[in-house]
């Protein structure tokens, strides 16, 4: 019984940590991409207005 519950807890913890990390990394990359795109678009618009 102990071996089974330990294995289950490990699986659950690893699954939870993996899911959390994956979500965090994806969220961070999405946010970074959004900011980068916004900055690029702003830069382009400014360049067009200046030019």
TIVO-2410 file (N, C-alpha, C; in nm, 3 decimals):
# residues 51
REC num residu      c1      c2      c3 atome chaine
REC   1      X   0.084  -0.120   0.000     N      A
REC   1      X   0.000   0.000   0.000    CA      A
REC   1      X   0.087   0.126   0.000     C      A
REC   2      X   0.192   0.125   0.083     N      A
REC   2      X   0.279   0.242   0.092    CA      A
REC   2      X   0.345   0.273  -0.041     C      A
REC   3      X   0.398   0.168  -0.104     N      A
REC   3      X   0.465   0.187  -0.234    CA      A
REC   3      X   0.370   0.249  -0.335     C      A
REC   4      X   0.246   0.201  -0.332     N      A
REC   4      X   0.147   0.252  -0.428    CA      A
REC   4      X   0.117   0.399  -0.401     C      A
REC   5      X   0.096   0.436  -0.272     N      A
REC   5      X   0.061   0.575  -0.242    CA      A
REC   5      X   0.180   0.667  -0.270     C      A
REC   6      X   0.302   0.620  -0.244     N      A
REC   6      X   0.421   0.701  -0.274    CA      A
REC   6      X   0.428   0.726  -0.423     C      A
REC   7      X   0.411   0.622  -0.501     N      A
REC   7      X   0.417   0.634  -0.647    CA      A
REC   7      X   0.311   0.729  -0.698     C      A
REC   8      X   0.192   0.719  -0.640     N      A
REC   8      X   0.082   0.804  -0.681    CA      A
REC   8      X   0.113   0.950  -0.650     C      A
REC   9      X   0.168   0.974  -0.529     N      A
REC   9      X   0.201   1.111  -0.489    CA      A
REC   9      X   0.309   1.169  -0.581     C      A
REC  10      X   0.410   1.087  -0.612     N      A
REC  10      X   0.517   1.132  -0.702    CA      A
REC  10      X   0.459   1.170  -0.837     C      A
REC  11      X   0.377   1.081  -0.891     N      A
REC  11      X   0.316   1.106  -1.022    CA      A
REC  11      X   0.236   1.236  -1.019     C      A
REC  12      X   0.157   1.249  -0.914     N      A
REC  12      X   0.070   1.366  -0.901    CA      A
REC  12      X   0.153   1.493  -0.890     C      A
REC  13      X   0.257   1.490  -0.805     N      A
REC  13      X   0.341   1.608  -0.786    CA      A
REC  13      X   0.414   1.645  -0.915     C      A
REC  14      X   0.472   1.546  -0.981     N      A
REC  14      X   0.544   1.573  -1.106    CA      A
REC  14      X   0.448   1.627  -1.212     C      A
REC  15      X   0.331   1.567  -1.218     N      A
REC  15      X   0.231   1.613  -1.315    CA      A
REC  15      X   0.190   1.756  -1.287     C      A
REC  16      X   0.171   1.788  -1.160     N      A
REC  16      X   0.128   1.921  -1.120    CA      A
REC  16      X   0.237   2.022  -1.149     C      A
REC  17      X   0.361   1.989  -1.112     N      A
REC  17      X   0.474   2.080  -1.134    CA      A
REC  17      X   0.497   2.100  -1.284     C      A
REC  18      X   0.492   1.991  -1.360     N      A
REC  18      X   0.508   2.000  -1.506    CA      A
REC  18      X   0.401   2.091  -1.565     C      A
REC  19      X   0.278   2.068  -1.525     N      A
REC  19      X   0.167   2.148  -1.577    CA      A
REC  19      X   0.182   2.294  -1.541     C      A
REC  20      X   0.223   2.319  -1.417     N      A
REC  20      X   0.239   2.456  -1.368    CA      A
REC  20      X   0.352   2.526  -1.444     C      A
REC  21      X   0.465   2.457  -1.456     N      A
REC  21      X   0.580   2.516  -1.525    CA      A
REC  21      X   0.547   2.543  -1.671     C      A
REC  22      X   0.482   2.446  -1.734     N      A
REC  22      X   0.446   2.459  -1.875    CA      A
REC  22      X   0.353   2.579  -1.894     C      A
REC  23      X   0.254   2.590  -1.805     N      A
REC  23      X   0.160   2.701  -1.813    CA      A
REC  23      X   0.230   2.834  -1.792     C      A
REC  24      X   0.323   2.836  -1.695     N      A
REC  24      X   0.395   2.959  -1.662    CA      A
REC  24      X   0.484   3.000  -1.779     C      A
REC  25      X   0.558   2.904  -1.834     N      A
REC  25      X   0.649   2.933  -1.946    CA      A
REC  25      X   0.568   2.980  -2.067     C      A
REC  26      X   0.460   2.909  -2.098     N      A
REC  26      X   0.378   2.948  -2.212    CA      A
REC  26      X   0.319   3.087  -2.192     C      A
REC  27      X   0.272   3.114  -2.070     N      A
REC  27      X   0.216   3.245  -2.040    CA      A
REC  27      X   0.321   3.354  -2.054     C      A
REC  28      X   0.442   3.325  -2.006     N      A
REC  28      X   0.551   3.422  -2.013    CA      A
REC  28      X   0.588   3.449  -2.158     C      A
REC  29      X   0.600   3.342  -2.237     N      A
REC  29      X   0.636   3.356  -2.379    CA      A
REC  29      X   0.527   3.432  -2.453     C      A
REC  30      X   0.400   3.398  -2.424     N      A
REC  30      X   0.288   3.469  -2.488    CA      A
REC  30      X   0.295   3.617  -2.454     C      A
REC  31      X   0.317   3.648  -2.327     N      A
REC  31      X   0.324   3.787  -2.283    CA      A
REC  31      X   0.440   3.859  -2.350     C      A
REC  32      X   0.553   3.791  -2.356     N      A
REC  32      X   0.673   3.849  -2.416    CA      A
REC  32      X   0.650   3.873  -2.565     C      A
REC  33      X   0.591   3.776  -2.633     N      A
REC  33      X   0.561   3.790  -2.776    CA      A
REC  33      X   0.465   3.906  -2.800     C      A
REC  34      X   0.363   3.917  -2.716     N      A
REC  34      X   0.266   4.026  -2.729    CA      A
REC  34      X   0.337   4.160  -2.714     C      A
REC  35      X   0.421   4.172  -2.612     N      A
REC  35      X   0.492   4.298  -2.588    CA      A
REC  35      X   0.585   4.330  -2.703     C      A
REC  36      X   0.653   4.228  -2.751     N      A
REC  36      X   0.749   4.245  -2.861    CA      A
REC  36      X   0.675   4.289  -2.987     C      A
REC  37      X   0.563   4.223  -3.015     N      A
REC  37      X   0.484   4.258  -3.133    CA      A
REC  37      X   0.431   4.401  -3.121     C      A
REC  38      X   0.380   4.434  -3.002     N      A
REC  38      X   0.328   4.570  -2.979    CA      A
REC  38      X   0.439   4.671  -3.002     C      A
REC  39      X   0.556   4.644  -2.946     N      A
REC  39      X   0.670   4.735  -2.961    CA      A
REC  39      X   0.709   4.749  -3.107     C      A
REC  40      X   0.709   4.639  -3.179     N      A
REC  40      X   0.748   4.642  -3.320    CA      A
REC  40      X   0.646   4.722  -3.400     C      A
REC  41      X   0.518   4.697  -3.372     N      A
REC  41      X   0.412   4.769  -3.444    CA      A
REC  41      X   0.421   4.918  -3.413     C      A
REC  42      X   0.442   4.952  -3.287     N      A
REC  42      X   0.456   5.093  -3.247    CA      A
REC  42      X   0.574   5.155  -3.321     C      A
REC  43      X   0.684   5.082  -3.324     N      A
REC  43      X   0.805   5.131  -3.392    CA      A
REC  43      X   0.778   5.154  -3.540     C      A
REC  44      X   0.708   5.062  -3.600     N      A
REC  44      X   0.676   5.074  -3.744    CA      A
REC  44      X   0.586   5.194  -3.769     C      A
REC  45      X   0.486   5.207  -3.683     N      A
REC  45      X   0.391   5.318  -3.700    CA      A
REC  45      X   0.466   5.450  -3.681     C      A
REC  46      X   0.551   5.458  -3.579     N      A
REC  46      X   0.630   5.580  -3.556    CA      A
REC  46      X   0.717   5.607  -3.677     C      A
REC  47      X   0.781   5.502  -3.729     N      A
REC  47      X   0.868   5.517  -3.845    CA      A
REC  47      X   0.791   5.569  -3.965     C      A
REC  48      X   0.671   5.517  -3.985     N      A
REC  48      X   0.588   5.561  -4.098    CA      A
REC  48      X   0.548   5.707  -4.080     C      A
REC  49      X   0.513   5.743  -3.956     N      A
REC  49      X   0.471   5.881  -3.930    CA      A
REC  49      X   0.589   5.976  -3.950     C      A
REC  50      X   0.706   5.934  -3.904     N      A
REC  50      X   0.826   6.018  -3.919    CA      A
REC  50      X   0.865   6.028  -4.066     C      A
REC  51      X   0.862   5.913  -4.133     N      A
REC  51      X   0.913   5.905  -4.268    CA      A
REC  51      X   0.821   5.969  -4.368     C      A
***
